[in-house]
Amino acid sequence: MEESNEFSYPGLYEVIFMKAEKFINTVLNWGRSNSLWPLTFGTSCCAIEMMTFGATKVDSDRLGVLFAGDSPRQSDLILVSGTITKKMARRLLNVYEQMPDPKYVIAVGACNVSGGLYHDSYNTIEGIDRIMPVDAFIPGCPPRPEEFLDAVRVLQKLIKENRSKAQINGNIR
Amino acid sequence: MATLDKLKNGFKGDLEVMTNEPSFSVISIKNKKLIKKLAWQIKEEFDILYALTVVDYSPNFELNYIFSNYKNADLLILKVNITEKDFAVDSITDIFSSANWEEREAYDLFGIKFNGHPDLRRILLPEDWPGHPLRKDFKVDDEIRNWTGLDLKF
């Protein structure tokens, strides 16, 4: 394609189209960030804190995080809470691939951040960012339920600013 | 223990009694090929195999079969030594069926072969995992550390 030196103003049609696309994206991101349906993937002690996160005292429902479906086909957020061993890695990825796009991942606990207690062990994945893209990490062994709320707020902010891993990698339909 | 005297007469020099108390005894067998015959004899008095543990005295390994019975809750520990040259022992799965998974675990973590086992696969670790991790000479190197068993794209 030839590059012309002539300057031209964007037409009215282009301006409207660009504005409309931005407007639609903002509305979509607002909707996505405020109804995150999580898939619970609890393998050890962090899962107990995840139950408290969904219960009355630390109410996840007020952020739109409904523990509703609990099936990978109806979720858009996966809470990986607990140690992921090397045998479990395939099962985790199998579940993750069944989720529809866009999908977000929160890694819960020291084991999923860096290996934690099982660092340098022969049978533990040292941080699940080795096997899947992670949006937010929650440190702690196990973390307090309030930190789950914080992670969800961080994830909502990322989605609204188009900065989550799914949006960066272009996995949106 | 009454059965111990009976066992001792049947196996003569191959059987060594290390501890002999009223409800607890430790025996060791020198010839590991006799283990099936011995297990049939033990089955008459002891009806369950509690555990099978392995001790690594490199280069030799020692298997500890822990038997018990429901009636008196007696304990019998049978020690079998295996050397590096012949790294296999006969399976006793057809005599004590709980030996099935115990032997799979010993195969998984120590690499000991059990002849005549119906389904000798790994039980805890993935099928294609390299090495046997509970041996003394096992080292966690970069190959083990980065092994995920997945072909990842990113």
Interface residues (C-beta under 8 A of the other chain):
Chain A: K86 K87 A89 R90 L93 D120 S121 Y122 N123 I125 E126 R130 I131 P133
Chain B: L124 L125 P126 W129 G131 P133 F138 V140 I144 R145 W147 T148 G149 L150 L152 F154
